[in-house]
């Protein structure tokens, strides 16, 4: 598009002398003639400052301004500044265009504190019992006589006799009673999150604002001076990250949106530790579990327990009672910030170097 050079216009057939006389009259009246030129297409007029000649990277009012490089937007004005700035569009390009952003600032997610509940303890009473033909001090190498509990025993009275006075190698079979420790089944700890996950608001440090001329194909430079208004640059743009075309060689990449994947890793708990059981094991002289022959406490944290009994005593029944089941604990894990805020939908804005008034 090209504009009409009003100052250089002479109607067909008008005498040249008439135009000269009119100009002289204006000069005498104190008006200075500032010959115009087509600031969009680099067509010079008479008087005043000549247009800037040249093409390519040199400052100019040539058709680079209105004929964009292939695949790029028509030239427009861009103002880049802090996000909170609010520069209005100038009169040469009064229409708001795109907005894009840069210098993304986003803190990691604030995560809750991971904790673990207690590990429940399930105690199984021992079924491995035996009498020894020696007291506890020598029971390890002495002959043993089984006095086991039944399979899947719940610890209630169970009959199983060793007769009174029974001999093993010429000595009483019953001189001490050995009981295995109870077994422990540790339940998993339940992970808990104390507090809540928070993703702080992200912020842009820069904003790029485009201003468009009212009519497409016109140049958003100040007429007669061939440079953008203060605070603006003459630019072209396109989606994506691209190399800049000549003469728009000053590249800036901005973004229109963000992708926020900030979160916290899942709270977890390690394998439980410290679960413990204590069982009271009692042997009786009769099958009805009436007359006690001996009793002892056995714990899951220790080995077999042993109690001395009168030599040759009859063993007729037994019971096993869980007296304590200590909960275990787990080490918490997780609750760490993961993910990030990523700028997406890039736009490459390519601007000409600052143009100089002529």
Rosetta blueprint (number, residue, H / E / L):
1 X L
2 X L
3 X L
4 X L
5 X L
6 X L
7 X L
8 X L
9 X L
10 X L
11 X L
12 X L
13 X L
14 X L
15 X L
16 X H
17 X H
18 X H
19 X H
20 X H
21 X H
22 X H
23 X H
24 X H
25 X H
26 X H
27 X H
28 X H
29 X L
30 X L
31 X L
32 X L
33 X L
34 X L
35 X L
36 X L
37 X L
38 X E
39 X L
40 X L
41 X L
42 X L
43 X E
44 X L
45 X L
46 X L
47 X L
48 X L
49 X L
50 X L
51 X L
52 X L
53 X L
54 X L
55 X L
56 X L
57 X L
58 X L
59 X L
60 X L
61 X L
62 X L
63 X L
64 X L
65 X L
66 X L
67 X L
68 X L
69 X L
70 X L
71 X L
72 X L
73 X L
74 X L
75 X L
76 X E
77 X E
78 X E
79 X E
80 X E
81 X E
82 X E
83 X L
84 X L
85 X L
86 X L
87 X L
88 X L
89 X L
90 X L
91 X H
92 X H
93 X H
94 X L
95 X E
96 X E
97 X E
98 X E
99 X E
100 X E
101 X E
102 X E
103 X E
104 X E
105 X E
106 X L
107 X L
108 X L
109 X L
110 X E
111 X L
112 X L
113 X E
114 X E
115 X E
116 X E
117 X L
118 X L
119 X E
120 X L
121 X E
122 X E
123 X E
124 X E
125 X L
126 X L
127 X L
128 X L
129 X E
130 X E
131 X E
132 X E
133 X L
134 X L
135 X L
136 X H
137 X H
138 X H
139 X H
140 X H
141 X H
142 X L
143 X L
144 X E
145 X E
146 X E
147 X L
148 X L
149 X L
150 X L
151 X L
152 X L
153 X L
154 X L
155 X L
156 X L
157 X L
158 X E
159 X E
160 X E
161 X E
162 X E
163 X L
164 X L
165 X L
166 X L
167 X E
168 X E
169 X L
170 X L
171 X E
172 X E
173 X L
174 X L
175 X L
176 X E
177 X E
178 X E
179 X E
180 X L
181 X L
182 X L
183 X E
184 X E
185 X E
186 X E
187 X L
188 X L
189 X L
190 X L
191 X E
192 X E
193 X E
194 X E
195 X L
196 X L
197 X L
198 X E
199 X L
200 X L
201 X L
202 X L
203 X E
204 X E
205 X E
206 X E
207 X E
208 X E
209 X E
210 X E
211 X E
212 X E
213 X L
214 X L
215 X L
216 X L
217 X L
218 X L
219 X L
220 X L
221 X L
222 X L
223 X L
224 X L
225 X L
226 X L
227 X L
228 X L
229 X L
230 X L
231 X L
232 X L
233 X E
234 X E
235 X E
236 X E
237 X E
238 X E
239 X E
240 X L
241 X L
242 X L
243 X L
244 X L
245 X L
246 X L
247 X L
248 X L
249 X L
250 X E
251 X E
252 X E
253 X E
254 X E
255 X E
256 X E
257 X E
258 X E
259 X E
260 X E
261 X L
262 X L
263 X E
264 X E
265 X L
266 X L
267 X L
268 X E
269 X E
270 X L
271 X L
272 X L
273 X E
274 X L
275 X L
276 X E
277 X E
278 X E
279 X E
280 X E
281 X E
282 X E
283 X E
284 X E
285 X L
286 X L
287 X L
288 X L
289 X L
290 X L
291 X L
292 X E
293 X E
294 X E
295 X E
296 X E
297 X E
298 X E
299 X E
300 X L
301 X L
302 X L
303 X L
304 X L
305 X E
306 X E
307 X E
308 X E
309 X L
310 X L
311 X L
312 X L
313 X L
314 X L
315 X E
316 X E
317 X E
318 X E
319 X E
320 X E
321 X E
322 X E
323 X E
324 X E
325 X E
326 X E
327 X L
328 X E
329 X E
330 X L
331 X L
332 X E
333 X E
334 X L
335 X L
336 X L
337 X E
338 X E
339 X L
340 X L
341 X E
342 X E
343 X E
344 X E
345 X E
346 X E
347 X E
348 X E
349 X E
350 X E
351 X E
352 X L
353 X L
354 X L
355 X L
356 X L
357 X L
358 X L
